[in-house]
Amino acid sequence: MLYIDIEQIIMEMGESELIRITNPDGSSINIEKVESAANAAESLIHAFLYGKYKLPFGSGFDLMVSRICIDIAIVNLYQMFSKSILPPIERLRRKAEAIELLDIIARGQIRLGGSCICLINDESILSNIKIRKFGEEKLDQFQQFRS
C-alpha cells in the first residue's frame, strides 16, 4: 500500500468493523483483503492523475492523497468482500466526493502539494506507449512541416 496503511483504516472505521467485513468468521483482520482494497483505490488515483503528476508519489506526498485513498478503500472493502453488508450512506458519499475531488485535481483546478509532488510539464503531449514530450518549439516545427 503506497499512500495509506492499515492503522489509518482501523482508526477510521474501527477494528471490529474491519474484521466483520474482511473476516466474518474469524477473530482478526484479513490483511490481504485490506491491501487489495487499498491497491484498487491507489490504482483509481493513478488513473485520474496519470499524465498530470509523476506517479507513484514518493514519501512526502500531500495528505489529501491519503484522505482520498482512505475514503475510496473503505467503500472498496464493503463492495469487494462483503456482499451482505452494505456500506453506510456516509461512506458512499465520502467516496463520491473523493472521486469528484480527483476529477477536479486531474482538470488542474486544484493542484496537489507536498515535497514529492512533481507536475508533468503542462506543455507536454503524452501517448499511451511512452512519454513523449513536445514543447512549443517542436510543435511549431511540425506545423510548419505540415504546411
C-alpha angles and dihedrals in degrees: 000000000000106000106024139029133215092257090063091053092047090051091049100049107011131252096261093054091047090052090047091055101038102033112014094171095044139070099231139057116268098233094191091059092049091049091049092052091046092048090052089051091049090050090054090050090051092048091056096043101038109125093020101066136021105259142246097034114232126219116309095046123157113281088229087073090058092048092050091047094050093049092050096041094053093055089043088058092056094043097043102040112017113055092166097050115067120210114252115261090244090058092050090050092050092049090050090050091048091053091047089051090050089053091051091049091047091052089052097243088122124027125207120237133200135109095276099043110114119181115213111237108277090221092063127106114211127205124198092241099059138327111282115180119206114181125198092272093056092045091051090051090051092049090050090049091052092049 
